Amino acid sequence: MIINRSTDRGLPGVIQDEDRAQLESLALAVEVRAGMAHRRGSIPSGHRQAAGRPPGYVRYDDGLRMTSELRCVYFGDSITAGQYVPPSRRWTTLLRERLSASGLSDVIYTISAVSGETTRQGLERFPSQVQSVRPHVLTIQFGLNDCNRWQTDEGLPRVSEPAFEANLLEMIQRARRFGTSQVILLTNHPTLRTTVFEDGATYEDARRRYNEIVRRVARDAEVQLHDIEAAFAPIEDRLAELLMEPPDVLHLSAAGHAVYADLLEPVLREALLAARRMAGEEPSPVGVATAEERDANAR
């Protein structure tokens, strides 16, 4: 089951089709989740369907909660959104299909990705897109926009290196506060961009520095790192095939998405299995704070 909240910004004529597909996907996911809940009896007896809420929610005395499948959120920018590639060939879709076929079929996947976005913007939507879901597993992929420099910023990166580090750390802190047991940070793959900035540094120089920050954050925060950059090193001679054609040469092609899926499949499978072991069979609260949380927030 997959919920797509990704957005491709700045693509006239494409956004409308993407949004329509996302709405249809969300509606279908809600309907399927409700059906699974009733078939499996995961809505506890004595609790009625929440009035005015989508199927799949139940009302408890202390608020609304979602039914109890494992939840995984893919959080990031256009690389996670799968910009320019059909939904069926994106790494997020390929992973969901493979993991479901291998026995992990009780997972709700939410793609929460915005093309062109930085960690600063991602952090702003973190409460509505991640905290509200309370995922068991969270992947975080940012940096290709953070390290970029626009002429209007007169040589400054869109997000400075210290701010990039702080934003990632806050995302991890917030995820943990809302019950995420498995956080996976991703470095970014090499690109064929040859942009030279005002100080003589290239785009690739900046990308590598921000990848180092991702590695440091993973180490300091003690979360899992999946080093995409290092995994691409043996196949860097295939970059022209794995990236979109010029003048883009940054976003993943369909072949690049297949490589991402190959690299991430064992990592995500282990994270989901670990989350299942930690969560047991008990449902986790989602969407609305419990009475204890409301009392704590009021103090």
C-alpha positions as CSV (number, residue, x, y, z in Angstrom):
1,M,0.0,0.0,0.0
2,I,1.5,3.3,-1.0
3,I,0.4,6.9,-0.3
4,N,2.1,9.5,-2.6
5,R,2.5,13.0,-1.2
6,S,5.3,13.9,-3.6
7,T,5.2,17.1,-5.7
8,D,7.1,18.1,-8.8
9,R,7.5,21.9,-8.7
10,G,8.0,23.9,-11.8
11,L,6.7,21.4,-14.4
12,P,3.8,23.1,-16.3
13,G,1.4,20.5,-17.7
14,V,2.9,17.7,-15.6
15,I,1.9,18.8,-12.1
16,Q,-1.8,18.5,-12.8
17,D,-1.5,14.9,-14.0
18,E,0.8,14.1,-11.0
19,D,-1.6,15.6,-8.5
20,R,-4.6,13.8,-10.0
21,A,-2.7,10.5,-9.8
22,Q,-1.7,11.2,-6.3
23,L,-5.3,12.0,-5.2
24,E,-6.5,8.8,-6.8
25,S,-3.7,6.8,-5.2
26,L,-4.5,8.3,-1.8
27,A,-8.2,7.5,-2.2
28,L,-7.4,4.0,-3.2
29,A,-5.0,3.5,-0.3
30,V,-7.5,4.7,2.2
31,E,-10.2,2.4,0.8
32,V,-7.8,-0.6,0.8
33,R,-6.6,0.1,4.3
34,A,-10.2,0.2,5.6
35,G,-10.9,-3.1,3.9
36,M,-7.8,-4.7,5.3
37,A,-8.7,-3.4,8.8
38,H,-12.2,-4.9,8.7
39,R,-11.1,-8.2,7.1
40,R,-8.3,-8.7,9.7
41,G,-10.3,-7.4,12.6
42,S,-7.8,-4.7,13.4
43,I,-10.5,-2.3,14.4
44,P,-11.1,-3.3,18.0
45,S,-14.6,-4.4,19.0
46,G,-16.5,-1.7,20.8
47,H,-14.9,1.1,18.8
48,R,-16.9,2.8,16.0
49,Q,-15.7,4.2,12.8
50,A,-14.6,7.8,13.4
51,A,-17.3,10.2,12.2
52,G,-16.1,12.6,9.5
53,R,-12.7,10.8,9.1
54,P,-11.4,8.6,6.3
55,P,-11.9,4.9,6.6
56,G,-9.0,3.3,8.5
57,Y,-9.3,5.5,11.5
58,V,-11.0,4.4,14.7
59,R,-12.1,6.5,17.7
60,Y,-10.7,5.8,21.1
61,D,-11.8,7.6,24.3
62,D,-8.6,9.7,24.1
63,G,-8.7,10.5,20.4
64,L,-8.4,9.2,16.8
65,R,-5.8,6.5,15.9
66,M,-5.0,4.8,12.6
67,T,-5.1,1.1,12.2
68,S,-1.9,-0.8,13.0
69,E,0.1,-1.7,9.9
70,L,3.8,-0.9,9.8
71,R,4.4,2.6,8.5
72,C,7.3,3.8,6.4
73,V,7.8,7.3,5.1
74,Y,10.2,8.2,2.3
75,F,11.1,11.9,3.0
76,G,13.2,13.9,0.6
77,D,13.5,16.0,-2.6
78,S,13.1,15.1,-6.3
79,I,15.3,12.0,-6.0
80,T,12.8,10.5,-3.6
81,A,9.8,12.0,-5.6
82,G,11.1,10.3,-8.8
83,Q,10.9,13.5,-10.9
84,Y,10.6,12.8,-14.7
85,V,10.2,9.0,-14.3
86,P,6.8,7.2,-14.5
87,P,5.5,6.2,-11.0
88,S,5.8,2.4,-11.8
89,R,9.6,2.8,-12.4
90,R,10.5,4.9,-9.4
91,W,12.7,3.3,-6.7
92,T,10.0,3.8,-4.1
93,T,7.5,1.8,-6.1
94,L,10.0,-0.9,-7.0
95,L,10.9,-1.3,-3.3
96,R,7.3,-1.6,-2.3
97,E,6.6,-4.3,-4.9
98,R,9.7,-6.3,-4.0
99,L,9.2,-6.1,-0.2
100,S,5.5,-7.0,-0.5
101,A,6.4,-10.0,-2.6
102,S,8.9,-11.1,0.0
103,G,6.4,-11.2,2.8
104,L,6.3,-7.6,4.0
105,S,2.8,-6.9,2.7
106,D,1.5,-5.2,5.9
107,V,3.3,-1.9,5.3
108,I,1.8,1.5,4.5
109,Y,4.4,3.5,2.5
110,T,4.1,7.2,2.3
111,I,6.2,9.1,-0.3
112,S,6.6,12.6,1.1
113,A,8.9,14.3,-1.3
114,V,9.0,17.7,-3.0
115,S,11.1,18.5,-6.1
116,G,13.5,21.4,-5.6
117,E,13.2,21.3,-1.8
118,T,15.9,21.9,0.8
119,T,16.1,20.6,4.4
120,R,14.9,24.0,5.5
121,Q,11.7,23.6,3.6
122,G,11.5,19.9,4.5
123,L,11.7,20.7,8.2
124,E,8.8,23.2,7.8
125,R,6.5,20.4,6.6
126,F,7.9,17.7,8.9
127,P,5.0,18.0,11.5
128,S,2.3,17.5,8.9
129,Q,4.1,15.0,6.7
130,V,6.0,12.8,9.1
131,Q,5.0,13.5,12.7
132,S,1.3,13.1,11.9
133,V,2.1,9.6,10.4
134,R,4.4,8.4,13.2
135,P,6.3,6.1,11.0
136,H,8.1,3.1,12.3
137,V,10.7,3.5,9.5
138,L,11.9,6.8,8.0
139,T,14.3,7.4,5.1
140,I,15.7,11.0,4.8
141,Q,17.3,12.1,1.5
142,F,18.3,15.7,1.0
143,G,21.3,17.8,-0.1
144,L,21.3,18.2,-3.9
145,N,19.3,21.4,-3.5
146,D,20.8,22.5,-0.2
147,C,24.3,22.6,-1.7
148,N,23.2,24.4,-4.9
149,R,23.8,28.2,-5.3
150,W,21.5,30.6,-7.1
151,Q,22.6,33.8,-8.7
152,T,20.0,35.7,-6.6
153,D,21.9,34.6,-3.5
154,E,25.2,36.0,-4.7
155,G,27.2,32.9,-4.3
156,L,25.7,31.6,-1.0
157,P,24.4,28.0,-0.9
158,R,20.7,27.7,-0.6
159,V,21.3,26.2,2.9
160,S,24.6,26.7,4.6
161,E,26.5,23.7,5.8
162,P,25.9,24.3,9.5
163,A,22.2,24.8,8.9
164,F,22.0,21.7,6.8
165,E,23.6,19.7,9.6
166,A,21.2,21.3,12.2
167,N,18.2,20.6,10.0
168,L,19.0,16.9,9.7
169,L,19.6,16.5,13.4
170,E,16.3,18.2,14.2
171,M,14.5,15.8,11.8
172,I,16.0,12.9,13.6
173,Q,15.1,14.3,17.0
174,R,11.5,14.9,15.9
175,A,11.2,11.5,14.3
176,R,12.3,9.8,17.5
177,R,10.0,11.9,19.6
178,F,7.1,10.6,17.5
179,G,8.1,7.0,17.8
180,T,10.3,6.2,14.8
181,S,12.6,3.4,15.7
182,Q,14.5,3.1,12.4
183,V,15.9,6.3,10.7
184,I,18.0,5.8,7.5
185,L,20.0,8.7,6.2
186,L,21.0,8.6,2.5
187,T,23.9,10.3,0.9
188,N,23.4,11.6,-2.7
189,H,24.7,9.9,-5.9
190,P,27.3,11.6,-8.1
191,T,26.0,13.8,-10.9
192,L,27.5,15.0,-14.2
193,R,26.8,18.7,-13.4
194,T,29.8,20.9,-14.3
195,T,28.6,24.2,-12.8
196,V,31.4,26.3,-11.4
197,F,30.5,28.7,-8.6
198,E,31.8,32.2,-7.9
199,D,34.6,30.9,-5.6
200,G,35.8,28.4,-8.1
201,A,34.2,25.4,-6.5
202,T,32.1,23.1,-8.6
203,Y,28.6,21.7,-8.0
204,E,30.2,18.3,-7.4
205,D,32.6,19.7,-4.9
206,A,29.6,21.0,-2.9
207,R,27.7,17.8,-3.2
208,R,30.6,15.8,-1.8
209,R,30.9,18.2,1.2
210,Y,27.2,17.9,2.0
211,N,27.5,14.1,1.8
212,E,30.2,14.3,4.4
213,I,27.8,16.2,6.6
214,V,25.2,13.4,6.2
215,R,27.8,10.8,7.2
216,R,28.7,12.9,10.3
217,V,25.1,13.4,11.3
218,A,24.4,9.6,11.0
219,R,27.5,8.9,13.1
220,D,26.7,11.5,15.8
221,A,23.0,10.8,16.0
222,E,23.6,7.0,15.9
223,V,21.2,6.3,13.0
224,Q,21.8,4.1,10.0
225,L,23.6,5.5,7.0
226,H,23.1,4.2,3.6
227,D,26.0,5.6,1.6
228,I,24.6,5.9,-1.9
229,E,27.6,7.9,-3.1
230,A,30.0,5.1,-2.0
231,A,27.8,2.4,-3.6
232,F,27.8,4.3,-6.9
233,A,31.6,4.4,-7.0
234,P,32.1,1.0,-8.7
235,I,29.5,1.9,-11.4
236,E,30.4,5.6,-11.9
237,D,31.3,4.8,-15.5
238,R,27.6,4.2,-16.1
239,L,26.4,7.6,-14.9
240,A,25.4,8.7,-18.4
241,E,23.0,5.8,-18.3
242,L,21.8,6.2,-14.7
243,L,21.0,9.9,-15.0
244,M,18.6,11.8,-17.1
245,E,20.0,13.0,-20.4
246,P,21.6,16.4,-20.9
247,P,21.0,19.1,-19.9
248,D,19.7,17.6,-16.7
249,V,22.4,15.0,-15.8
250,L,21.3,15.0,-12.1
251,H,18.0,13.3,-11.7
252,L,17.8,9.5,-11.9
253,S,16.8,7.8,-15.1
254,A,14.6,4.6,-14.9
255,A,17.9,2.7,-14.9
256,G,19.1,4.8,-12.0
257,H,15.9,4.1,-10.0
258,A,16.4,0.4,-10.5
259,V,19.9,0.7,-9.1
260,Y,18.6,2.6,-6.1
261,A,16.0,-0.1,-5.5
262,D,18.7,-2.8,-5.7
263,L,20.9,-0.9,-3.1
264,L,18.1,-0.1,-0.7
265,E,16.1,-3.3,-0.7
266,P,18.2,-5.2,1.9
267,V,18.6,-2.1,4.0
268,L,14.9,-1.3,4.1
269,R,13.9,-5.0,4.6
270,E,16.1,-5.2,7.7
271,A,14.8,-1.9,9.0
272,L,11.1,-3.0,8.6
273,L,11.8,-6.3,10.3
274,A,13.6,-4.6,13.1
275,A,10.7,-2.1,13.5
276,R,8.2,-5.0,13.5
277,R,10.2,-6.8,16.3
278,M,10.3,-3.6,18.3
279,A,6.6,-2.7,17.7
280,G,5.3,-6.2,18.3
281,E,1.6,-6.6,17.5
282,E,0.4,-3.5,19.3
283,P,-1.1,-0.6,17.3
284,S,0.7,2.7,17.5
285,P,-1.1,6.0,18.0
286,V,-1.3,8.2,14.9
287,G,-2.6,11.7,14.0
288,V,-4.0,12.9,17.4
289,A,-2.2,13.1,20.7
290,T,-3.3,10.8,23.5
291,A,-4.7,12.3,26.7
292,E,-1.3,11.9,28.4
293,E,0.4,13.8,25.5
294,R,-2.2,16.6,25.6
295,D,-1.7,17.0,29.3
296,A,2.1,17.1,28.9
297,N,1.8,19.7,26.1
298,A,-0.4,21.8,28.2
299,R,2.1,22.1,31.1
